[in-house]
Amino acid sequence: MLRRRLDQLSSGSFTADLGDILVFAGPGAGKTLGALLGFSSMRRDGHLDQFVVFCHRTSILEQWKQAASGLGLRLEEWPCTAAAAKAADGLLVTYQGAGRQLQPLQEQLGQLQADRCMAIADEAHHLGLDPDDPKAPAWGQTFQALTEAFKLRVGLTGTPFRADNLGFCAARRIRVVQDGMVMEQICPDLCVEPRDLIAAGDVRPLEFRFQDGWVEHSREGMPDRDVSPLSAEHRESWRARNLRRAIRLADSSSIGQQVLLRAQRKLTDMRQSHPDAAGLVIARDIDHAEAIATLLREDGNRVELVHSQSPQAAERLHGFQGGTADWLVSIDMCAEGFDAPRLRVVAYLTTVVTRSRFVQGITRAVRMTATLAATETIPRAPSFVFAPADPRLMEYARSWSIAEPYVLRPREEAEADELGTGGHWRGPSLPMEAVEDGAGNVIRLKTPELPLFLQQ
């Protein structure tokens, strides 16, 4: 689909710059391969000579090299010599590396014929742009400066939105009227929704199990207690406190431990049909991750614990993909670009509740392989997500498989919402006690990804 879109754009005289193209596609859609095929097609037609791929993590570079090699394209990782850059079909650079060595990279790219080059921004939503403070989002500013003369810039993303209400590079803004106000929104030029991929059998559907419960609030020295329901608390400060309490591993009756126990049981059941199936736990911080890993090991599980301070983290993640560990416990290492089709269960036990982080985390469990696809009917067998019944997470779960326009709200409205003055009472600032969670109820969600004839 990406190739067809780029072929359409490259048809005709091709005398004008194409500008920015944003591609939103769910995991398993083939964003990497599609972008490379698009370049190859346009080069065969005589429109482009070279391309530059910008990535947000060094761990993604090898995936781009392998995909390019399969198409007979040579990607050179930067920094490299000027001769190597000219001889290669494309260059690979990280956003961080480009920012740290902006001038030498700018000089080297200046030796290429910019009007015959294509820039690819992998996970383009990382390239934030603030019109009121152009120097603030460094990655976005760097990308703009390096690629402003390029013939074409293609942004690839699995989550075409940001939590900070900023626009981002390689994405055109469209003015719309919403609720009587003029706003800007970002709509992908090409959209491959997860539900389309699920219907086609390219990826797995997801089923959600949200663990509900009660959290009690109290003030020191005062007998009064306020009971707050986890799934029904919409006062922002209370909701956030509830979630912080829920993911703690206080005792076997706590919400966090119930999430882990149910996730383990589900993984055991799934191994009847998928023997090498594994689970992923997304933790809050390093101490929390270590406590989770200890609990899982005490239950007899083989556990791989990987975080940003782990030695040889990239190698250990790669080892897990084809290894024998039952569980991978991490914090933020297993999101965009991490591909492990044997992941079938995700336990989301972190206080990070942005839509992008949640969707990136849970979609690690939707990947298929050719071997599995040959043995399963369509729609594929689902993977499962276990999490505390936080209202925001449940809201994201209901819409994870569809694409919604990213609306950039006026700054005043966004700031009011961040401060909690946008219509939500934040409640008193109360400390929480580790008292009964009442963890018993499970809220089940099956999102509407199935083809219509299967829903009837």
HELIX and SHEET records of a PDB file:
HELIX    1   1 LEU A    2  SER A   10  1                                   9    
HELIX    2   2 LYS A   31  ARG A   44  1                                  14    
HELIX    3   3 THR A   58  ILE A   60  5                                   3    
HELIX    4   4 LEU A   61  GLY A   70  1                                  10    
HELIX    5   5 ALA A   82  ALA A   87  1                                   6    
HELIX    6   6 TYR A   95  ARG A  100  1                                   6    
HELIX    7   7 LEU A  102  LEU A  109  1                                   8    
HELIX    8   8 ALA A  114  ARG A  116  5                                   3    
HELIX    9   9 ALA A  124  HIS A  126  5                                   3    
HELIX   10  10 ALA A  138  THR A  147  1                                  10    
HELIX   11  11 PRO A  194  ALA A  200  1                                   7    
HELIX   12  12 GLU A  236  ALA A  246  1                                  11    
HELIX   13  13 ILE A  255  MET A  270  1                                  16    
HELIX   14  14 ILE A  286  GLU A  298  1                                  13    
HELIX   15  15 ALA A  313  GLN A  321  1                                   9    
HELIX   16  16 ARG A  355  ILE A  362  1                                   8    
HELIX   17  17 THR A  363  ALA A  365  5                                   3    
HELIX   18  18 ALA A  370  THR A  375  1                                   6    
HELIX   19  19 PRO A  391  SER A  399  1                                   9    
HELIX   20  20 ARG A  411  GLU A  418  1                                   8    
HELIX   21  21 LEU A  452  GLN A  455  1                                   4    
SHEET    1   A 7 LEU A  75  GLU A  77  0                                        
SHEET    2   A 7 GLY A  90  THR A  94  1                                        
SHEET    3   A 7 GLN A  50  CYS A  55  1                                        
SHEET    4   A 7 CYS A 117  ASP A 122  1                                        
SHEET    5   A 7 LEU A 152  THR A 157  1                                        
SHEET    6   A 7 GLY A  19  ALA A  25  1                                        
SHEET    7   A 7 LEU A 190  VAL A 192  1                                        
SHEET    1   B 2 GLY A 128  LEU A 129  0                                        
SHEET    2   B 2 GLY A 167  PHE A 168 -1                                        
SHEET    1   C 3 ARG A 173  GLN A 178  0                                        
SHEET    2   C 3 MET A 181  ILE A 186 -1                                        
SHEET    3   C 3 TYR A 406  LEU A 408 -1                                        
SHEET    1   D 7 VAL A 303  LEU A 305  0                                        
SHEET    2   D 7 TRP A 327  SER A 330  1                                        
SHEET    3   D 7 ALA A 278  ILE A 282  1                                        
SHEET    4   D 7 LEU A 343  TYR A 348  1                                        
SHEET    5   D 7 SER A 383  PRO A 388  1                                        
SHEET    6   D 7 LEU A 206  GLN A 211  1                                        
SHEET    7   D 7 VAL A 442  LYS A 446 -1                                        
SHEET    1   E 2 TRP A 214  SER A 218  0                                        
SHEET    2   E 2 ARG A 225  PRO A 229 -1                                        
END                                                                             
